[in-house]
Structure formats: structure tokens, C-alpha cells
Amino acid sequence: MAKKSEKEKDKKNKKEKNKVKKAGEKSRKQGNKSGKKSSDVSTKERLEMIATAAYYIAEKHGFNPHRVADDWQEAEQQIDAMLKSGKMD
């Protein structure tokens, strides 16, 4: 029974991660409105960083499907601020 529960949890996490990724793709198509990004980081690397941050933000909020765009936007702001400051801890 526990294995089934773990599989369901993994499936749910994968589904939520895909939602976050789709929100990021939508945001990218609309263009970056949150400020400058570092020239040391490629667009692909920046988006990967944002996707990772958005996943952890979504996890913190219990993968609430109503927060997908908000979680992505929060991650985008965090990553862009980090890149702009040059602090990559």
C-alpha cells in the first residue's frame, strides 16, 4: 500500500513540475518584464534556474494549481535579482 502512495505522490509532483514549466514557457513568450539579466548567464540557463526555483516555491505552497503563475513570477523575480546583484550563492 505504501508503494502505491509513493507512486501517486511522484506522479503528482511530476504533473505539478510540468505545470510550472508550462507557466515559464508562457512567461518567456510574453517577454521578460522584470528587469535586466546578467550577460554571464544564457537565456536557457536563466530559465532553468527560474524553473528550479519555481518548483521549490510551488512545493513550499503544496503545489497549489491556482498559484502556478504566481510561483513562476516569484521565482523569476528572485533569480533576476540574484543575477543583477551578481551574488550567485
Buried (B, 14 or more C-beta within 10 A) or exposed (E): EEEEEEEEEEEEBEEBBEBBBEBBEEBBEEEBEBEEBBEEBEEEEBBBBBBBBBBEBBBEEEBEEEBBBBBBBBBBBBBBEBBEEEEEE
